[in-house]
C-alpha cells in the first residue's frame, strides 16, 4: 500500500483524508476482472449504522446536563486526547443535533483553524462551514425526528461532499465503476421518515435493513463486530517509519503554506506536537497536511 500511495494521491480530485481504502479495494476488485461493482454507500447513513447515531444524542445529553457540563469543565486542565478535546468543545456548541453532528467530523477545531488561517467570509465562526448552507440544512430537517435528522445531516454533508466524491475518484482510478443501490431515491424517500425506534440498534446494527432482508443475511455476518478498513497512519508517521520524513518535510515547507494562505508556524507546530506524541493531535490532521501540500504541488495551486 505504501508503494502505491503516490498513485492514490494522484487520483484525488479534492483534498481529502478519506477514500484511500476505496482506492486499494477498487484496484483489488478490478484485478479480478469486473469493471462494475456494487457499493454499500448510504447504508450506514440511511439505516443508522454509524456511531454518530449514539454519539450525537450522548453529546447533547452532556451539553444539556448541568452536572455533566460542570464535570467536563473541571476536567479541562487534564485533557489527554482528541476525544476529550471534542467533549469539551461540545459543551461550547449550541444544543442542536446539527452542531454535534458536524463537531464529530471536524478534523481541526475552531481554535486550531484560526491559528492556521482567518475565518473565510460568509462562514460560521464555530464550525467553519458556509452560514447559508447550515441554515438550509437546519430548515430542511426541521420536521424530522432525532434519528432521521442525523441521517439527513450525514447524507447531506459527509456522504454527499466526501464519501461519494472520494469513492468516484478513487474507484475510477482502478478503473472500476460503482453502483449504489442503497441510495436509490425511492428507497431513501421511503426509509428516511420512518420511525426512529425501527432504526436504533437492538443491539445489532441497522435492524431495519436486516428486517428488510428477511433472513437472507447470515447471523454470522451481522453478529460480528463492526469493522472499518483503516490505515495505520500514526504508526507509519513515527520516527524511523515510512511516512515520518514525508510528514516532517510537508509540515516544514513554509513556502507551500504561505503560498496557500496558511500560517506556516502553526502548521509546523501541529507537526511538532504530533511528533512528541501529543495525543491531542491526530494522525489524520498530519495526513491532511501531507495531502494538501501534495495537491498544491500537483495542480499548481495558490491562495491567490
GIVENSUL-V945529 format. One record per residue. N is the residue number from 1. RES is the residue in one letter. PHI is phi as a letter, one per 40 degrees, with the letter a starting at -180 (999 if undefined). PSI is psi as a letter, one per 40 degrees, with the letter a starting at -180 (NA if undefined). Layout:
BEGIN
[[N/RES/PHI/PSI] [N/RES/PHI/PSI]]
END
This chain:
BEGIN
[[1/X/999/d] [2/X/c/d] [3/X/c/d] [4/X/b/e] [5/X/c/d] [6/X/c/d] [7/X/c/d] [8/X/c/d] [9/X/c/d] [10/X/c/d] [11/X/c/e] [12/X/c/h] [13/X/b/e] [14/X/a/i] [15/X/d/h] [16/X/a/i] [17/X/b/e] [18/X/b/i] [19/X/g/e] [20/X/c/d] [21/X/c/d] [22/X/c/d] [23/X/d/d] [24/X/c/d] [25/X/c/d] [26/X/c/d] [27/X/c/d] [28/X/c/d] [29/X/c/d] [30/X/c/d] [31/X/c/d] [32/X/c/e] [33/X/h/d] [34/X/c/i] [35/X/b/e] [36/X/b/i] [37/X/b/i] [38/X/c/h] [39/X/b/i] [40/X/c/e] [41/X/d/h] [42/X/h/d] [43/X/c/d] [44/X/c/d] [45/X/c/d] [46/X/c/d] [47/X/b/e] [48/X/g/f] [49/X/c/e] [50/X/c/i] [51/X/c/e] [52/X/d/d] [53/X/c/e] [54/X/b/d] [55/X/c/d] [56/X/c/d] [57/X/d/d] [58/X/c/d] [59/X/c/d] [60/X/c/d] [61/X/c/d] [62/X/c/d] [63/X/c/d] [64/X/c/e] [65/X/c/h] [66/X/c/d] [67/X/c/d] [68/X/c/d] [69/X/d/d] [70/X/c/d] [71/X/c/d] [72/X/c/d] [73/X/c/d] [74/X/c/d] [75/X/c/e] [76/X/d/d] [77/X/c/e] [78/X/b/f] [79/X/d/h] [80/X/b/e] [81/X/a/i] [82/X/c/d] [83/X/c/d] [84/X/c/d] [85/X/d/d] [86/X/c/d] [87/X/c/d] [88/X/c/d] [89/X/c/d] [90/X/d/d] [91/X/c/e] [92/X/c/e] [93/X/c/i] [94/X/d/i] [95/X/c/g] [96/X/a/i] [97/X/c/d] [98/X/c/d] [99/X/c/d] [100/X/c/d] [101/X/c/d] [102/X/c/d] [103/X/d/d] [104/X/d/d] [105/X/c/e] [106/X/c/h] [107/X/c/d] [108/X/b/h] [109/X/c/i] [110/X/d/d] [111/X/c/d] [112/X/c/d] [113/X/c/d] [114/X/c/d] [115/X/c/d] [116/X/c/d] [117/X/a/i] [118/X/c/i] [119/X/c/h] [120/X/c/i] [121/X/c/i] [122/X/g/e] [123/X/b/i] [124/X/c/h] [125/X/c/d] [126/X/c/d] [127/X/c/e] [128/X/g/e] [129/X/c/i] [130/X/c/h] [131/X/d/d] [132/X/c/d] [133/X/c/d] [134/X/c/d] [135/X/c/d] [136/X/c/d] [137/X/c/d] [138/X/c/d] [139/X/c/d] [140/X/c/d] [141/X/b/e] [142/X/d/d] [143/X/c/e] [144/X/c/i] [145/X/c/i] [146/X/d/d] [147/X/c/d] [148/X/c/d] [149/X/c/d] [150/X/c/d] [151/X/d/d] [152/X/c/d] [153/X/c/d] [154/X/c/d] [155/X/c/d] [156/X/c/e] [157/X/b/c] [158/X/c/d] [159/X/c/d] [160/X/c/d] [161/X/c/e] [162/X/b/c] [163/X/c/d] [164/X/c/d] [165/X/c/d] [166/X/c/d] [167/X/c/d] [168/X/c/d] [169/X/c/d] [170/X/c/d] [171/X/c/d] [172/X/c/e] [173/X/c/e] [174/X/c/d] [175/X/c/h] [176/X/a/h] [177/X/b/h] [178/X/c/i] [179/X/b/i] [180/X/b/g] [181/X/c/d] [182/X/c/e] [183/X/b/e] [184/X/d/h] [185/X/c/d] [186/X/c/d] [187/X/c/d] [188/X/c/d] [189/X/c/d] [190/X/c/d] [191/X/c/d] [192/X/d/d] [193/X/c/e] [194/X/c/i] [195/X/d/i] [196/X/c/d] [197/X/c/e] [198/X/c/e] [199/X/b/e] [200/X/c/i] [201/X/d/i] [202/X/b/f] [203/X/c/e] [204/X/c/i] [205/X/c/i] [206/X/f/f] [207/X/c/d] [208/X/c/d] [209/X/c/d] [210/X/c/d] [211/X/c/d] [212/X/c/d] [213/X/c/e] [214/X/f/f] [215/X/g/e] [216/X/c/e] [217/X/c/h] [218/X/d/i] [219/X/d/d] [220/X/c/d] [221/X/c/d] [222/X/c/e] [223/X/c/e] [224/X/c/i] [225/X/c/i] [226/X/c/h] [227/X/b/h] [228/X/c/i] [229/X/b/g] [230/X/b/i] [231/X/b/i] [232/X/c/g] [233/X/d/d] [234/X/c/d] [235/X/c/d] [236/X/c/d] [237/X/c/e] [238/X/c/i] [239/X/d/h] [240/X/g/e] [241/X/c/i] [242/X/d/d] [243/X/b/e] [244/X/c/d] [245/X/c/d] [246/X/c/d] [247/X/c/d] [248/X/c/d] [249/X/c/d] [250/X/c/d] [251/X/c/d] [252/X/c/e] [253/X/c/g] [254/X/c/d] [255/X/c/d] [256/X/c/d] [257/X/c/d] [258/X/c/d] [259/X/c/d] [260/X/c/e] [261/X/g/e] [262/X/b/i] [263/X/c/h] [264/X/c/d] [265/X/c/d] [266/X/c/d] [267/X/c/d] [268/X/c/d] [269/X/c/d] [270/X/d/d] [271/X/c/d] [272/X/c/d] [273/X/c/d] [274/X/c/d] [275/X/c/d] [276/X/c/e] [277/X/g/f] [278/X/c/h] [279/X/c/e] [280/X/c/e] [281/X/b/h] [282/X/c/i] [283/X/c/d] [284/X/c/d] [285/X/c/d] [286/X/c/d] [287/X/d/d] [288/X/d/d] [289/X/c/d] [290/X/c/d] [291/X/c/d] [292/X/c/d] [293/X/c/d] [294/X/c/d] [295/X/c/d] [296/X/c/d] [297/X/c/d] [298/X/c/d] [299/X/b/e] [300/X/g/f] [301/X/c/i] [302/X/a/i] [303/X/c/d] [304/X/c/NA]]
END
